Structure formats: structure tokens, C-alpha cells
């Protein structure tokens, strides 16, 4: 299961709604719901190399700066 190791964000359940008809603001009679089918909302989880190893973090945590990333080593750079 894909969950964020920092904030605990996990997939959520919901419905996909299919409809037909022309909207009223475009001159129609309105949109009618013809069916509902279950679906899952998956979080945007990335595998990140951090100082303590590899972790899975959502992009919201990455952009907020909650993850301390590892410094990339250049193979042919003089130290």
C-alpha cells in the first residue's frame, strides 16, 4: 500500500460520476447523473533518497521541506 511515511497520507475511496445532457448555462435542460462507479484517489507518492535511507514521501511533504534529502555524490570530483 502506498502511504506517505511522514504525514501518513493514504489512498482514499470515492465515486466516479458519469453524466449526460447540456449544462443550463450553455442553453440546455441541465446535466443528469446516469451512474456512479467506485474509484480510488491515489496520493502522489515518490521514493526519495534521504540521509537515513530510502523513504516514501508525498509531494506535499517534499515541497514543504519536511524531507531531508541526501547529498548527491559526484563520482569523478576531486575532494
DASULSUL-V803659 format. One record per residue. N is the residue number from 1. RES is the residue in three letters. D_FIRST is the distance of its C-alpha to the first C-alpha in Angstrom with 1 decimal. Layout:
BEGIN
{{N & RES & D_FIRST} {N & RES & D_FIRST}}
END
This chain:
BEGIN
{{1 & UNK & 0.0} {2 & UNK & 3.8} {3 & UNK & 6.2} {4 & UNK & 9.8} {5 & UNK & 11.4} {6 & UNK & 14.7} {7 & UNK & 14.6} {8 & UNK & 11.3} {9 & UNK & 10.8} {10 & UNK & 7.9} {11 & UNK & 8.3} {12 & UNK & 11.7} {13 & UNK & 13.7} {14 & UNK & 17.2} {15 & UNK & 20.0} {16 & UNK & 21.4} {17 & UNK & 25.2} {18 & UNK & 27.7} {19 & UNK & 31.2} {20 & UNK & 34.7} {21 & UNK & 38.0} {22 & UNK & 39.4} {23 & UNK & 38.8} {24 & UNK & 41.8} {25 & UNK & 42.2} {26 & UNK & 42.7} {27 & UNK & 45.4} {28 & UNK & 43.6} {29 & UNK & 43.3} {30 & UNK & 39.7} {31 & UNK & 36.2} {32 & UNK & 35.3} {33 & UNK & 31.8} {34 & UNK & 31.7} {35 & UNK & 28.3} {36 & UNK & 24.8} {37 & UNK & 21.7} {38 & UNK & 18.2} {39 & UNK & 15.6} {40 & UNK & 12.4} {41 & UNK & 12.8} {42 & UNK & 10.2} {43 & UNK & 10.9} {44 & UNK & 12.6} {45 & UNK & 10.8} {46 & UNK & 13.0} {47 & UNK & 13.2} {48 & UNK & 16.5} {49 & UNK & 19.1} {50 & UNK & 20.4} {51 & UNK & 23.3} {52 & UNK & 21.4} {53 & UNK & 19.2} {54 & UNK & 16.1} {55 & UNK & 13.6} {56 & UNK & 11.0} {57 & UNK & 12.8} {58 & UNK & 13.3} {59 & UNK & 16.7} {60 & UNK & 18.2} {61 & UNK & 18.0} {62 & UNK & 19.3} {63 & UNK & 22.2} {64 & UNK & 23.0} {65 & UNK & 23.6} {66 & UNK & 21.4} {67 & UNK & 20.3} {68 & UNK & 23.0} {69 & UNK & 22.8} {70 & UNK & 24.6} {71 & UNK & 27.9} {72 & UNK & 28.2} {73 & UNK & 30.9} {74 & UNK & 33.5} {75 & UNK & 34.7} {76 & UNK & 38.4} {77 & UNK & 39.1} {78 & UNK & 41.9} {79 & UNK & 41.1}}
END
